[in-house]
Amino acid sequence: MDVLPFSTWYYIMGIVGIAVFSITGVLAGAKRGMDLFGIVIIGVITALGGGTLRDLILDVPVFWINNNLYIAIALSAAIVAFFLAKPLWCSYRALLILDGLGVALFNVQAIDKTLAYGFSPVVAVIMGIITGITGGIIRDLLAGNPNLILKQELYATPILIGGVFYIIWLTYLPDAPFGSLLAILIVFLIRFAAIKWDLRYPRWLLFPGKDDS
């Protein structure tokens, strides 16, 4: 199968998403007092992990194998963030907001790529979710932090909503501009609202845990 045609917007979106996720990995590791090498490793794996898993599942060339710029961006963002960790880390909320931007960017990019390779819209939405959450899961595991996907706050749901919106937009308004921007904005705003106002699922949609009776 041919390589996807070059798209400036697609390319920029991927680079920004990688830089943002790399920074979140550094900030997560910084709170653990890790050294430069360990933190940079977390940053790079966080940045590249979601897209790597997506491409492996789709059985297409892994996006960073033949383009060292992606690795360079992840490394550069991680190193810069290491030395600017204190001003960047004003609170835990800063990490969550950056994470929200990263998952929003990766979600749309994953959907575009999945559709371009001929897969169905359902598969595209699933790939958007997988790409968005994988980097964060790896980051939290390596940094020893509570995993966001296992918490009650809205995390994967905004990605799903944004993905479904984007598919509907592409189906009924294929020639209309700004669909990808709107989908990114929807995911980010829902995630931001969940962080700011601590939005969670109602208790009747939660499975009782050990502390619940």
N, C-alpha and C positions, 0 to 999 in steps of 0.2 A: 504494500500500500504506500502511496506517495506521501511524502512529508507534507504537513500542513502548510498552506501558503503563508508567506510572511504578512503579518499585520502589525502595524506600529502600535495600535491600541492594545492588542492582545499581548504583545511583547512587553510593553511598559507595565501593564497590569500584573504580569507575572513577576517582573523585577521588583515592583513596589511591594507585592505580597511577600516575596522572599525576604526582602529587607526588613519588613515589619515583623514577620515571624521570627527572624533571626534575633531581632532586638528583644522580643518577648522571652526567648530562650535564655538570653544573657541576663535579663532582669530576674528571671526565676532562679538562675544559678547564683546570681550575686547575693541574694538573701541567704544562701547557704555558705557563703564565705569561700567559694571555690576559687582555684587558681585560673590564670588566663587561659591555659590550654584546655582545661576541663570545661570552662564556660563557653569558649569558642566552639568546642565540639557539640555542646548542647544547642548552641545557636544554629549551627549549620544543619544538624540533624532535624531540628525543629522546622527549619525553613524548607528543607528538601524532602522531608519524610512523607508528607501527604501526597505530593505530586508523584513521588516515586512509587508509592503503593498503588495509586490510580493507574499509572502506566503499566505496572506489572499485571494488574487485574485485567486491563483492557488488552494486554498482549501487544503493546505498541512500544517503540523505542523510548526508553526513559529520557525525559526531557533534558536533563543536564549532562548526559553522557557525551554528546557531541557539541556541547556549547559550554565552554569553561566560564563564560561570563556569569552564569547563574551561581557557580561555586564562588567566583570572585566577589559577587555582590553579597552572598551570605557571609563569607569570611570578613569582608570589609565592614559590613554592618555590625557583626559580632564584636570585632576589635574596637570599633569606635564606641559602641554601646558599653563595652567593658570599662573604658576610661571615663565615660560620662554616666555611669550607672547611678551615682548619687543624685545628680540633678534630674535624671530621667525618672528615677524611682521616687516620686513624691508620696505615693501610697500604693497599696495593692490594686487600687482602682485603675491606676495608670496602665498596669499590665493587662487588666481585663479589657480596657477600652482598645488598646493596641491589638489585642487578640481578636476583638470583634471586627476591627477593620481588616485584619489578615484573613479571617475566615470568609468575610464578605467578598473579598477580591478572589480568593482561591475558588470559592463556590461557583462564581460566574465563569471563571476561566475553565474550570473542569467541565462544566456543562457545554461550553462552546467546543472544547476539544473532543468530548465524547460524541456529540452530535456530528462534528466534522468527520469523524471516523466511521459514521454510518450506524451508530448504535441508537436504540430507541430513546424517546424522551424520558421514560421511566428509569432506564439505566443511567441516563444523564443526570437526573436528579439525585439518584443514589450515589453516583460518583462525586457529585458536588458535596454531599454530606461527608462522604469518606475523606475526600481531600481536605475539607475544612477542619475536621476534628482530629485527624491522625497526628498532625504536627503537635497540637496541644496535648494530646494524650502522651506522646513520646516525651515531650518537654516536662510534663508534670511527673512522669515516672522517673526520669533521669534526675530531676531536681529534688525528688522526694516530697513533692507538694500534693495536696489533695486534688484529685482529678476533677476538672470542671464538668465532664460528661456524667459523673456519678452524683453530682449535686442536684438539688431540687430546682435550682434556678434555671431559667430558660437559656439553653445553650444550642443544642442541635435543632430545636424547633424553629428559631429564626432562619437558620440555613435552609430548612425544608420549605418554609413559607416563601423565602426569596427565590428558591429554585423553582417552585411551582409557578410563581408569578412570572418568572423569566421564560419558562416554557410556554405559558399561555400567551405572553407577549410575542414570542417568536412565531407562534402558531397563527395568531390572528392579525398581528401587525408586523410582518416580517421585514417590511421596508421602512418602518418608522424608526427614527433615530432614538438614542438615549435609553433603549431598553436595558442594556447592561448596567448603565449608571444607576437607573432606578432600582434594579434588582440589588445592586451593591448597597444603595442607600437604605432600602427596606431592611436588609439583614442587619446592617450596622445600627440603624435607629432602634430596631426592636431589641437588639443586644444591649445597646446603650441604655434604653429605658429599663431593661431588666436589671442592669447594674445599678443605675441611679435610684430606682424605686424598689429594688429587691423584689421584682416580680417573680412569682413562682406558680407552679401548678396548684390548683385547689386540692385539698386533702383527699377528696374522693377519687382523684386520678393518680394517687400515690399508693404504691404497694407498702403495706405496713412493715416497718423495720424492727429492729430489736427493741428500740425504745418505745415503740407504739404498742398499744394494747387493743 
